[in-house]
Amino acid sequence: MPRTAAVDVEDLLVRVKNGDDAELVDVAREVAALAGDGRLGEDDDEDGLLVPALLARLAAAGTAEARVSVMAALRRLAGCVGGESKERLASIEALSSIVRSLSRDADEQTEAIQVLLDLSEIPQVRQRIGRIKGCIVMLVTLRNAHESGTNDDADKLLHILSSNPQNVLLMAEAGYFRPLIQYLKEGSDMNKVLMATAISKMFLSEQMKSSLGEDGAIEPLVRMFKYGNLEAKHSALGAIRNLSSSLQNAELLINSAITGPLLQLLFSVTSALMTLREPASAILAAIAKSERILLYKDVAPQMLSLLNLSSPVIQLHLLRALISISGHKNAKRARSKIRQNGGVQLLLPFLTEKNVDIKIAALNLTFQLSKDPSQELAEQFRETHLDILVKIISSPTSRDEKAAAVGILSNLPVTDKKITEILTRANLLPILISLFEANITSSATPRRMWLLEGIAGVFIRFTVTSDKKLQSLAVGCGVVPCLIKLLSEGSVDAKSKAATSLGQLSESTMALRKSKSPRWLCVPPSAESYCIVHSCQCTVKSTFCLVKAGAVNPLLRILEGEEREADVEVLEALATLMQDEIWENGSRVIEKASGIHALLRVAEAGDLSSQEKAIWMLERIFRLDDHKERYGEIAQALLIDLAQKGDPSLKPMIGKILAHLELLQTQSSYF
């Protein structure tokens, strides 16, 4: 068998060191072919100079083709050289040159990953790769890319590197959590603590938190908290706390039955566990934001019982948890249970708390508990407490405090005359109007919206139809301009409340109206003050007239809008202009303000209550010939359709309108 010709390593070395990039490509390919054929190994390169020479050119090469060729050569050499050459290939400097290619074009990335995969068989290399700045991040980026082949190889290399816990932590920081979760599930106790501690200290975006939860981090962490030693419990709670702010994770935590053990921990008096109480209370505050917490009916009373037994930090977390629980859409039963367990009495002393955060939280929770007005609730607020709330509203406190205090007062029953007397004596009305004027033009925020809703709610108390003296006080203080502004500037809830107050005032107008020209007047009244609806001299202050207040147009604009929640209250206010004695004049005012289109819109799109009121008004409006002629054709198709497809209770009133429009006989079965 003929002997294979010896390889001239010296010639290869000269060409590698001195050739330009094009020559480097040729010689690198030659080296790769020789190594691949087994003709170039450690015995041929006795001085071990070829690998360092190629590495030097890799770092300095100017073209992607040259770098790809050099890495291909190095990859072939890695399989057939040993000793010092292999050690040089696995050095930090060499690996750094290869890693730089991960951020370049696709061919270069592919070759670089292949070299790293081959070298990763060496245990030391697996440790070193993680220490090269940016390597793990680039591999995670390539894994997440959609390049066929490259992402698979990057995934394979990351899997190999995950045998080192420090690399796993770097992967997690780059947003790749699967190896970390695997350690949480199956790692040693020490590594589980390491991973949980890392999660607790990591800055995580909402997406990253959700990703950790979806990929299965919650269950092993809860298991660590329940059954681990003190160190495991501490690290697990830290991690859970960091993840629990995600609503998705909060639901996973509730499903994992963590609530009971957290409460049990808060009740514990074991000194070793005391340091765990604060993170446990913080987690409860976070998971309480999920409505699933309502499935645990005893959670709120248990938290309540802990309030006076806890440090200020834990108190604050518990208060925030209770605020979330009582604020959920379906929390009426939970609020009732808190009140039954003495929640309001427990919270009232906190209204004078020096810790501002706790004071605001207590105010907010009291507001939530007052959402279900009752005389029993009202009786718990003594004059002292009401005065404290008024003082909070009038003092230079934060908008948060003011909004909560006003919100509580707005929820107390308006029929409780004793509360009204106390608030009147405390001069609340001018204070509220001043607060309103300071906030109505400020930038729109949820807190401002809540504050204005509360103010609008309190105004209802001072405008009740049963107390004209109180109404006069409210109007004299300037409540009407505030109500008109709320119709345009407030939330739909504030608009609804403002319409209620205006309706209550307008209900009194008929009783307060004066004759057109009283005999005892020497000078006839001005035409400006004459009201075409009430046929008398009307002013806002003397008769609380809706027309003179300029309220008709803004009320109708609400009906023309997309929000339907305020329709009933708006219609109730407008209907005060359609009372038996004045309906003709009221109809004309509403028609002049383009109100018939608005009423037809509500009849078509509103709920049953607002439909009934709108159709009642339309029936009166269409008694007038002018309105029948102008709007009859527009209205008839809608009304016929509504009679056929709408609620049966609407049919008789619609029948009356159709009779006015001469589309039905008055003997029709519609009646």
C-alpha positions as CSV (number, residue, x, y, z in Angstrom):
1,M,0.0,0.0,0.0
2,P,1.6,3.3,-1.0
3,R,2.5,5.7,1.8
4,T,0.5,9.0,1.8
5,A,2.6,12.1,1.2
6,A,3.6,14.0,4.3
7,V,1.7,17.3,4.9
8,D,3.9,20.4,4.7
9,V,2.7,22.1,7.9
10,E,5.4,24.8,7.6
11,D,3.9,25.9,4.2
12,L,0.4,25.9,5.7
13,L,1.6,28.0,8.6
14,V,3.2,30.6,6.3
15,R,0.1,30.9,4.2
16,V,-2.2,31.2,7.2
17,K,0.0,33.9,8.8
18,N,0.8,35.9,5.7
19,G,-1.9,35.4,3.2
20,D,-4.6,37.9,2.4
21,D,-8.3,37.1,3.2
22,A,-8.7,35.3,-0.2
23,E,-5.6,33.2,0.4
24,L,-6.7,32.5,4.0
25,V,-10.0,31.1,2.7
26,D,-8.1,28.7,0.4
27,V,-5.6,27.5,3.0
28,A,-8.3,27.1,5.7
29,R,-10.3,24.9,3.3
30,E,-7.2,22.9,2.7
31,V,-6.6,22.5,6.4
32,A,-10.2,21.4,6.9
33,A,-10.0,18.8,4.1
34,L,-6.7,17.4,5.4
35,A,-8.0,17.2,9.0
36,G,-11.3,15.6,7.7
37,D,-9.3,13.0,5.8
38,G,-7.2,12.2,8.9
39,R,-4.0,13.5,7.3
40,L,-3.4,16.4,9.7
41,G,-3.2,15.7,13.3
42,E,-1.2,16.3,16.5
43,D,1.8,14.3,15.1
44,D,2.0,16.5,12.0
45,D,1.9,19.8,13.9
46,E,4.4,18.8,16.5
47,D,4.9,22.4,17.8
48,G,1.1,23.0,18.0
49,L,1.4,26.3,16.0
50,L,-1.4,25.8,13.5
51,V,-4.3,26.2,15.9
52,P,-3.0,29.5,17.4
53,A,-2.2,30.8,13.9
54,L,-5.7,30.1,12.8
55,L,-7.2,31.6,16.0
56,A,-5.1,34.8,15.4
57,R,-6.4,35.1,11.9
58,L,-10.0,34.5,13.0
59,A,-9.8,37.4,15.3
60,A,-8.4,39.7,12.6
61,A,-10.1,38.4,9.4
62,G,-11.9,41.1,7.5
63,T,-14.5,39.0,5.6
64,A,-17.3,36.7,6.7
65,E,-16.1,34.1,4.2
66,A,-12.6,34.0,5.7
67,R,-14.0,33.7,9.3
68,V,-16.4,30.9,8.2
69,S,-13.6,29.0,6.5
70,V,-11.2,29.4,9.5
71,M,-13.9,28.2,12.0
72,A,-14.7,25.2,9.7
73,A,-10.9,24.4,9.8
74,L,-10.8,24.7,13.6
75,R,-13.8,22.5,13.9
76,R,-12.1,19.7,11.9
77,L,-8.9,20.2,13.9
78,A,-10.7,20.0,17.2
79,G,-11.5,16.3,16.5
80,C,-7.9,15.3,15.7
81,V,-5.6,17.4,17.8
82,G,-5.0,17.1,21.5
83,G,-3.0,18.5,24.3
84,E,-2.0,22.1,24.1
85,S,-3.8,22.7,20.8
86,K,-7.1,21.6,22.2
87,E,-6.5,23.7,25.3
88,R,-5.9,26.7,23.1
89,L,-9.1,26.1,21.2
90,A,-10.9,26.0,24.5
91,S,-9.3,29.1,25.9
92,I,-11.4,32.2,26.8
93,E,-9.6,34.2,24.0
94,A,-10.4,31.6,21.3
95,L,-14.0,31.2,22.5
96,S,-14.5,35.0,22.6
97,S,-13.4,35.2,18.9
98,I,-15.9,32.4,18.0
99,V,-18.7,34.0,20.1
100,R,-18.3,37.3,18.2
101,S,-19.5,35.5,15.1
102,L,-22.8,34.7,16.7
103,S,-23.8,38.3,16.1
104,R,-22.9,38.3,12.4
105,D,-24.6,36.9,9.3
106,A,-26.4,33.6,9.1
107,D,-23.5,31.4,7.7
108,E,-21.1,32.7,10.3
109,Q,-23.7,32.2,13.1
110,T,-24.2,28.6,11.9
111,E,-20.5,27.8,11.8
112,A,-19.8,29.4,15.2
113,I,-22.6,27.4,16.9
114,Q,-21.2,24.2,15.3
115,V,-17.7,24.9,16.7
116,L,-19.1,25.7,20.1
117,L,-21.2,22.5,20.0
118,D,-18.1,20.4,19.2
119,L,-16.0,22.1,21.9
120,S,-18.8,21.9,24.5
121,E,-18.0,18.2,25.0
122,I,-15.1,19.5,27.2
123,P,-16.5,20.3,30.7
124,Q,-14.2,23.3,31.2
125,V,-15.6,24.8,28.0
126,R,-19.2,24.6,29.3
127,Q,-18.1,26.8,32.2
128,R,-16.1,29.2,30.1
129,I,-18.8,29.9,27.5
130,G,-21.1,31.2,30.1
131,R,-18.4,33.7,31.2
132,I,-18.0,35.2,27.8
133,K,-20.0,38.5,27.8
134,G,-23.1,38.3,25.7
135,C,-22.7,34.7,24.6
136,I,-25.8,33.3,26.4
137,V,-27.9,36.3,25.4
138,M,-27.0,35.8,21.7
139,L,-27.7,32.1,21.9
140,V,-31.1,32.7,23.5
141,T,-31.8,35.3,20.7
142,L,-30.8,32.7,18.0
143,R,-33.0,30.1,19.7
144,N,-36.0,32.4,19.6
145,A,-35.4,33.3,16.0
146,H,-37.2,31.5,13.2
147,E,-34.1,30.6,11.2
148,S,-34.4,26.9,10.3
149,G,-31.5,24.9,11.7
150,T,-29.8,27.7,13.6
151,N,-32.4,27.9,16.3
152,D,-32.4,24.1,16.8
153,D,-28.6,24.1,17.2
154,A,-28.7,27.1,19.6
155,D,-31.4,25.2,21.6
156,K,-29.1,22.1,21.6
157,L,-26.1,24.2,22.8
158,L,-28.2,25.9,25.5
159,H,-29.3,22.5,26.7
160,I,-25.7,21.3,27.0
161,L,-24.7,24.5,28.8
162,S,-27.6,24.2,31.2
163,S,-25.6,21.5,33.1
164,N,-23.9,24.5,34.7
165,P,-26.3,26.3,37.2
166,Q,-24.6,29.6,36.6
167,N,-25.3,29.4,32.9
168,V,-29.0,28.6,33.7
169,L,-29.2,31.9,35.7
170,L,-27.7,33.8,32.7
171,M,-30.3,32.1,30.4
172,A,-33.1,33.2,32.8
173,E,-31.8,36.8,32.8
174,A,-32.0,36.7,29.0
175,G,-35.6,35.5,29.2
176,Y,-35.1,31.8,28.6
177,F,-36.6,30.1,31.7
178,R,-37.1,26.4,30.8
179,P,-33.7,25.2,32.3
180,L,-34.4,27.2,35.5
181,I,-37.8,25.6,35.9
182,Q,-36.3,22.2,35.3
183,Y,-33.9,22.9,38.2
184,L,-36.8,24.0,40.4
185,K,-38.6,20.7,39.6
186,E,-35.8,18.2,39.7
187,G,-32.6,19.9,40.9
188,S,-30.9,19.4,44.2
189,D,-32.2,21.3,47.3
190,M,-29.3,23.7,47.0
191,N,-30.0,24.4,43.3
192,K,-33.7,24.8,43.9
193,V,-32.9,27.5,46.5
194,L,-30.4,29.1,44.1
195,M,-33.0,29.3,41.3
196,A,-35.8,30.6,43.6
197,T,-33.5,33.2,45.1
198,A,-32.5,34.3,41.5
199,I,-36.2,34.7,40.6
200,S,-36.8,36.8,43.7
201,K,-34.1,39.2,42.8
202,M,-34.6,39.4,39.1
203,F,-36.2,42.3,37.3
204,L,-39.1,40.7,35.4
205,S,-41.4,42.3,32.9
206,E,-45.1,41.3,33.0
207,Q,-44.5,39.1,29.9
208,M,-41.5,37.4,31.6
209,K,-43.6,36.8,34.8
210,S,-46.4,35.3,32.8
211,S,-43.9,33.1,30.8
212,L,-42.5,31.7,34.0
213,G,-46.0,30.9,35.3
214,E,-47.1,29.3,32.0
215,D,-43.9,27.2,31.8
216,G,-44.6,25.7,35.2
217,A,-42.6,27.7,37.8
218,I,-45.5,28.2,40.3
219,E,-46.1,24.6,41.3
220,P,-42.5,23.7,42.4
221,L,-42.2,27.1,44.2
222,V,-45.4,26.5,46.2
223,R,-44.2,23.0,47.0
224,M,-40.9,24.5,48.3
225,F,-42.8,27.0,50.4
226,K,-45.1,24.3,51.9
227,Y,-42.6,21.5,52.5
228,G,-39.1,23.0,52.4
229,N,-36.8,24.0,55.2
230,L,-36.7,27.6,56.4
231,E,-34.2,28.6,53.7
232,A,-36.3,27.0,51.0
233,K,-39.4,28.7,52.3
234,H,-37.7,32.1,52.4
235,S,-36.4,31.8,48.8
236,A,-39.6,30.3,47.5
237,L,-41.7,33.1,49.0
238,G,-39.4,35.7,47.6
239,A,-39.8,34.2,44.1
240,I,-43.5,33.8,44.5
241,R,-43.8,37.5,45.6
242,N,-42.0,38.6,42.5
243,L,-44.2,36.5,40.2
244,S,-47.5,37.2,42.0
245,S,-48.1,40.7,40.6
246,S,-49.1,39.0,37.3
247,L,-52.8,38.5,37.4
248,Q,-52.3,35.2,35.4
249,N,-49.9,34.0,38.0
250,A,-52.2,35.1,40.9
251,E,-54.9,32.8,39.5
252,L,-52.3,29.9,39.3
253,L,-51.3,30.6,42.9
254,I,-54.9,30.6,44.1
255,N,-55.5,27.3,42.2
256,S,-52.4,25.8,43.9
257,A,-54.1,26.2,47.3
258,I,-51.5,28.6,48.6
259,T,-54.0,30.9,50.4
260,G,-54.5,28.7,53.5
261,P,-50.8,28.1,54.2
262,L,-50.1,31.9,53.8
263,L,-52.8,32.7,56.3
264,Q,-51.5,30.0,58.6
265,L,-48.1,31.5,58.4
266,L,-49.5,34.9,59.4
267,F,-51.2,33.5,62.4
268,S,-48.0,31.6,63.5
269,V,-46.1,32.8,66.5
270,T,-43.0,30.7,65.9
271,S,-40.1,33.1,66.0
272,A,-38.2,31.4,63.2
273,L,-41.1,32.1,60.8
274,M,-41.6,35.7,61.7
275,T,-39.4,36.9,58.9
276,L,-41.7,35.1,56.4
277,R,-44.8,37.0,57.5
278,E,-44.1,40.2,55.5
279,P,-43.6,38.4,52.1
280,A,-46.6,36.2,52.8
281,S,-48.8,39.2,53.4
282,A,-47.5,40.9,50.2
283,I,-48.4,37.8,48.2
284,L,-51.9,37.8,49.7
285,A,-52.3,41.4,48.6
286,A,-51.2,40.5,45.1
287,I,-53.3,37.4,44.6
288,A,-56.4,39.1,46.0
289,K,-56.5,41.1,42.8
290,S,-57.8,38.0,41.1
291,E,-61.6,37.5,41.5
292,R,-60.9,33.8,42.1
293,I,-60.0,34.8,45.7
294,L,-63.8,35.1,46.3
295,L,-64.0,31.3,46.1
296,Y,-62.3,31.3,49.6
297,K,-65.1,32.7,51.7
298,D,-63.2,32.8,55.0
299,V,-60.1,34.6,53.7
300,A,-61.4,38.2,54.2
301,P,-62.6,37.7,57.8
302,Q,-59.2,36.0,58.7
303,M,-57.2,38.9,57.3
304,L,-59.5,41.3,59.1
305,S,-58.8,39.5,62.4
306,L,-55.0,39.9,61.8
307,L,-55.1,43.7,61.3
308,N,-54.5,44.8,64.9
309,L,-52.0,42.0,65.5
310,S,-49.6,43.0,62.8
311,S,-46.8,45.4,62.1
312,P,-47.5,48.5,60.0
313,V,-46.0,46.9,56.8
314,I,-48.1,43.8,57.2
315,Q,-51.2,45.9,58.1
316,L,-50.8,47.8,54.8
317,H,-50.5,44.5,52.7
318,L,-53.6,43.1,54.5
319,L,-55.6,46.3,53.9
320,R,-54.7,46.3,50.2
321,A,-55.7,42.7,50.0
322,L,-59.1,43.4,51.6
323,I,-59.5,46.4,49.2
324,S,-59.0,44.1,46.2
325,I,-61.4,41.5,47.6
326,S,-64.2,43.9,48.4
327,G,-63.7,45.8,45.1
328,H,-64.4,42.8,42.8
329,K,-67.5,42.9,40.7
330,N,-69.2,40.0,42.5
331,A,-67.9,40.9,46.0
332,K,-71.2,41.9,47.6
333,R,-71.3,38.8,49.8
334,A,-67.6,39.3,50.7
335,R,-68.3,42.9,51.7
336,S,-71.2,41.8,53.8
337,K,-69.1,39.2,55.6
338,I,-66.4,41.8,56.4
339,R,-69.0,44.2,57.8
340,Q,-70.6,41.3,59.8
341,N,-67.2,40.6,61.3
342,G,-66.9,44.2,62.5
343,G,-64.9,45.6,59.6
344,V,-66.2,49.1,59.7
345,Q,-65.8,49.5,63.5
346,L,-62.3,48.1,63.1
347,L,-61.4,50.6,60.4
348,L,-62.8,53.8,61.8
349,P,-59.9,54.3,64.3
350,F,-57.5,54.1,61.3
351,L,-59.0,57.3,59.9
352,T,-56.7,59.3,62.3
353,E,-53.7,57.0,61.7
354,K,-50.4,58.9,61.3
355,N,-49.0,56.5,58.7
356,V,-50.4,58.1,55.6
357,D,-50.3,54.9,53.5
358,I,-52.3,52.9,56.1
359,K,-54.7,55.8,56.5
360,I,-55.4,56.0,52.8
361,A,-55.8,52.2,52.6
362,A,-58.2,52.2,55.5
363,L,-60.2,55.0,53.8
364,N,-60.3,53.0,50.6
365,L,-61.4,49.9,52.3
366,T,-64.1,51.8,54.2
367,F,-65.3,53.2,50.9
368,Q,-65.5,49.7,49.4
369,L,-67.5,48.5,52.4
370,S,-69.9,51.5,52.1
371,K,-70.8,50.5,48.5
372,D,-73.9,48.7,49.8
373,P,-75.7,51.6,51.6
374,S,-77.9,50.6,54.6
375,Q,-79.1,52.3,57.7
376,E,-77.1,49.8,59.8
377,L,-73.9,51.1,58.0
378,A,-74.9,54.7,58.5
379,E,-75.4,54.2,62.3
380,Q,-71.8,53.1,62.6
381,F,-70.6,56.6,61.5
382,R,-70.9,58.8,64.5
383,E,-70.6,62.6,64.3
384,T,-67.0,62.4,65.3
385,H,-66.2,60.1,62.3
386,L,-68.2,62.3,59.9
387,D,-66.3,65.4,61.1
388,I,-63.0,63.5,60.6
389,L,-64.0,62.8,56.9
390,V,-65.0,66.4,56.4
391,K,-61.7,67.5,57.9
392,I,-59.8,65.2,55.5
393,I,-61.7,66.7,52.5
394,S,-61.0,70.3,53.6
395,S,-57.3,69.8,54.6
396,P,-54.4,70.0,52.2
397,T,-54.2,66.2,52.1
398,S,-53.6,64.1,49.0
399,R,-56.3,63.6,46.3
400,D,-56.3,59.9,47.2
401,E,-57.4,60.7,50.7
402,K,-60.0,63.3,49.6
403,A,-61.4,60.9,46.9
404,A,-61.9,58.1,49.4
405,A,-63.4,60.4,52.1
406,V,-65.8,61.9,49.6
407,G,-66.6,58.5,48.2
408,I,-67.6,57.2,51.7
409,L,-69.9,60.2,52.3
410,S,-71.5,59.7,48.8
411,N,-72.4,56.1,49.7
412,L,-74.1,56.9,53.0
413,P,-78.0,56.8,52.7
414,V,-79.3,60.2,51.5
415,T,-82.5,59.5,53.4
416,D,-80.6,59.7,56.8
417,K,-81.5,63.3,57.9
418,K,-79.2,63.1,60.9
419,I,-76.2,62.6,58.7
420,T,-77.4,65.5,56.4
421,E,-77.7,67.8,59.4
422,I,-74.2,66.9,60.7
423,L,-72.7,67.5,57.2
424,T,-74.6,70.8,56.8
425,R,-73.3,72.0,60.2
426,A,-69.8,71.0,59.1
427,N,-70.1,73.3,56.1
428,L,-69.4,70.4,53.7
429,L,-71.2,71.9,50.7
430,P,-69.0,74.9,50.1
431,I,-65.9,72.8,50.8
432,L,-67.1,70.3,48.1
433,I,-67.8,73.0,45.6
434,S,-64.4,74.5,46.1
435,L,-62.8,71.1,45.7
436,F,-64.9,70.5,42.6
437,E,-63.7,73.8,41.0
438,A,-60.1,72.9,41.8
439,N,-60.3,69.5,40.1
440,I,-62.8,69.9,37.2
441,T,-60.2,71.4,34.9
442,S,-57.2,69.3,36.0
443,S,-55.8,66.5,33.9
444,A,-58.0,63.4,33.6
445,T,-56.9,60.6,35.8
446,P,-58.7,57.6,37.5
447,R,-58.3,59.3,40.9
448,R,-59.8,62.6,39.6
449,M,-62.7,60.7,38.0
450,W,-63.4,58.9,41.3
451,L,-63.2,62.2,43.2
452,L,-65.7,63.9,40.9
453,E,-68.0,60.9,41.1
454,G,-68.0,61.1,44.9
455,I,-68.7,64.8,44.8
456,A,-71.6,64.3,42.4
457,G,-72.9,61.5,44.8
458,V,-72.9,63.9,47.8
459,F,-74.7,66.6,45.8
460,I,-77.7,64.2,45.6
461,R,-78.0,64.4,49.4
462,F,-78.3,68.2,49.3
463,T,-80.8,68.3,46.4
464,V,-83.5,65.8,47.6
465,T,-87.0,67.0,46.6
466,S,-88.4,66.4,50.1
467,D,-86.3,69.3,51.5
468,K,-86.7,72.5,49.5
469,K,-84.8,74.5,52.2
470,L,-81.8,72.2,51.7
471,Q,-82.2,72.5,47.9
472,S,-82.2,76.3,48.2
473,L,-79.0,76.1,50.3
474,A,-77.4,73.9,47.7
475,V,-78.4,76.2,44.8
476,G,-77.3,79.3,46.7
477,C,-73.9,77.8,47.3
478,G,-73.5,77.3,43.5
479,V,-74.2,73.6,43.1
480,V,-76.1,73.9,39.7
481,P,-73.1,75.2,37.6
482,C,-71.1,72.2,39.0
483,L,-73.8,69.8,38.0
484,I,-73.9,71.3,34.5
485,K,-70.2,70.9,34.1
486,L,-70.3,67.3,35.3
487,L,-72.8,66.5,32.4
488,S,-70.0,67.3,30.0
489,E,-66.8,66.7,31.9
490,G,-67.5,63.8,34.3
491,S,-67.5,60.0,33.8
492,V,-70.7,58.3,32.9
493,D,-71.3,57.6,36.6
494,A,-70.8,61.3,37.5
495,K,-73.1,62.3,34.7
496,S,-75.7,59.9,36.0
497,K,-75.5,61.4,39.5
498,A,-75.5,65.0,38.2
499,A,-78.6,64.2,36.2
500,T,-80.3,62.8,39.3
501,S,-79.6,66.0,41.3
502,L,-80.8,68.2,38.5
503,G,-84.0,66.1,38.2
504,Q,-84.6,66.4,41.9
505,L,-84.2,70.2,41.7
506,S,-86.5,70.4,38.7
507,E,-89.2,68.4,40.4
508,S,-89.5,71.3,42.8
509,T,-89.9,73.9,40.1
510,M,-93.7,73.5,39.7
511,A,-94.2,74.1,43.4
512,L,-91.9,77.2,43.4
513,R,-93.1,78.9,40.2
514,K,-94.6,82.3,40.4
515,S,-97.2,84.0,38.2
516,K,-96.1,85.7,35.0
517,S,-96.7,89.2,36.2
518,P,-97.5,89.6,39.9
519,R,-99.9,92.5,40.6
520,W,-97.7,94.1,43.2
521,L,-94.8,94.6,40.9
522,C,-94.6,98.2,39.6
523,V,-91.9,97.3,37.0
524,P,-92.8,94.4,34.7
525,P,-90.4,91.5,34.9
526,S,-87.8,91.1,32.2
527,A,-88.5,88.8,29.2
528,E,-85.2,87.0,29.9
529,S,-86.5,85.6,33.2
530,Y,-89.8,84.4,31.7
531,C,-89.8,80.6,31.2
532,I,-91.7,79.2,28.2
533,V,-92.0,75.8,29.9
534,H,-93.3,76.8,33.3
535,S,-95.1,80.0,32.1
536,C,-93.7,82.1,34.9
537,Q,-90.7,84.1,36.0
538,C,-88.1,81.4,36.5
539,T,-84.5,81.7,37.7
540,V,-82.1,79.0,38.8
541,K,-82.0,80.3,42.3
542,S,-85.7,81.0,42.8
543,T,-87.3,78.0,41.0
544,F,-84.3,75.6,40.3
545,C,-85.5,75.7,36.6
546,L,-83.8,73.1,34.4
547,V,-84.3,75.3,31.3
548,K,-82.9,78.4,32.9
549,A,-79.9,76.4,34.2
550,G,-79.0,75.5,30.6
551,A,-79.2,71.8,31.3
552,V,-81.5,70.6,28.5
553,N,-78.8,70.5,25.7
554,P,-76.0,68.8,27.8
555,L,-78.6,66.2,29.1
556,L,-79.6,65.4,25.5
557,R,-76.0,65.1,24.4
558,I,-75.6,62.3,26.9
559,L,-78.5,60.4,25.2
560,E,-76.8,61.0,21.8
561,G,-73.5,59.5,23.0
562,E,-72.4,55.8,23.0
563,E,-72.6,55.3,26.7
564,R,-76.0,54.1,27.9
565,E,-75.5,53.8,31.6
566,A,-76.8,57.3,32.5
567,D,-79.9,57.1,30.2
568,V,-82.5,56.5,32.9
569,E,-81.3,59.3,35.2
570,V,-81.0,61.7,32.3
571,L,-84.5,60.8,31.1
572,E,-85.9,61.2,34.6
573,A,-84.5,64.7,34.7
574,L,-85.9,65.6,31.3
575,A,-89.3,64.1,32.1
576,T,-89.8,66.8,34.8
577,L,-90.4,69.1,31.8
578,M,-93.2,66.8,30.6
579,Q,-95.4,66.8,33.7
580,D,-99.2,67.0,33.1
581,E,-99.5,70.8,33.3
582,I,-96.5,71.7,31.2
583,W,-96.0,68.7,28.7
584,E,-96.8,70.7,25.6
585,N,-94.2,73.4,26.4
586,G,-91.7,70.8,27.6
587,S,-92.2,68.9,24.3
588,R,-91.4,72.0,22.3
589,V,-88.3,72.8,24.3
590,I,-87.0,69.2,23.8
591,E,-87.8,69.2,20.1
592,K,-86.1,72.6,19.6
593,A,-82.9,71.1,21.2
594,S,-83.1,68.2,18.7
595,G,-84.2,65.9,21.5
596,I,-86.6,63.7,19.5
597,H,-83.7,62.0,17.6
598,A,-82.0,61.4,21.0
599,L,-85.2,59.8,22.5
600,L,-85.6,57.6,19.4
601,R,-82.0,56.5,19.8
602,V,-82.6,55.4,23.4
603,A,-85.9,53.7,22.4
604,E,-83.9,51.7,20.0
605,A,-80.6,51.0,21.9
606,G,-81.4,51.5,25.6
607,D,-82.2,49.0,28.3
608,L,-85.9,48.3,29.2
609,S,-86.1,51.0,31.9
610,S,-84.7,53.7,29.7
611,Q,-86.8,52.5,26.7
612,E,-90.0,52.8,28.9
613,K,-89.2,56.3,29.9
614,A,-88.2,57.4,26.4
615,I,-91.3,56.0,24.9
616,W,-93.5,57.6,27.6
617,M,-92.0,61.0,26.6
618,L,-92.3,60.3,22.8
619,E,-96.0,59.5,23.3
620,R,-96.6,63.0,24.7
621,I,-94.4,64.6,22.1
622,F,-96.3,62.9,19.3
623,R,-99.6,64.3,20.5
624,L,-98.6,67.6,18.9
625,D,-99.4,67.9,15.2
626,D,-96.2,69.7,14.3
627,H,-94.1,66.9,15.7
628,K,-96.2,64.2,14.0
629,E,-95.7,65.9,10.7
630,R,-92.0,66.5,11.1
631,Y,-90.8,63.3,12.8
632,G,-93.6,60.7,12.2
633,E,-92.1,59.1,9.1
634,I,-88.7,58.8,10.8
635,A,-90.2,57.3,14.0
636,Q,-92.7,54.9,12.5
637,A,-90.4,52.2,11.2
638,L,-88.4,52.0,14.5
639,L,-91.6,52.0,16.6
640,I,-93.2,49.2,14.5
641,D,-90.0,47.1,14.7
642,L,-89.8,47.7,18.4
643,A,-93.5,46.7,18.9
644,Q,-92.8,43.5,17.1
645,K,-89.4,42.5,18.5
646,G,-89.1,44.5,21.7
647,D,-90.3,43.7,25.2
648,P,-94.0,43.1,25.3
649,S,-94.4,45.7,28.2
650,L,-93.6,48.4,25.7
651,K,-96.3,47.5,23.2
652,P,-99.3,49.4,24.7
653,M,-97.4,52.7,24.9
654,I,-96.0,52.2,21.4
655,G,-99.5,51.5,20.2
656,K,-100.6,54.9,21.5
657,I,-97.8,56.6,19.5
658,L,-98.8,54.7,16.4
659,A,-102.4,55.8,16.9
660,H,-101.2,59.5,17.2
661,L,-99.4,58.9,13.9
662,E,-102.7,57.5,12.5
663,L,-101.1,54.1,11.8
664,L,-103.4,52.3,14.3
665,Q,-107.0,52.6,15.4
666,T,-107.4,53.4,19.1
667,Q,-109.4,50.2,19.3
668,S,-106.4,48.1,18.3
669,S,-105.3,45.1,20.1
670,Y,-102.1,46.9,21.0
671,F,-103.9,48.6,23.9
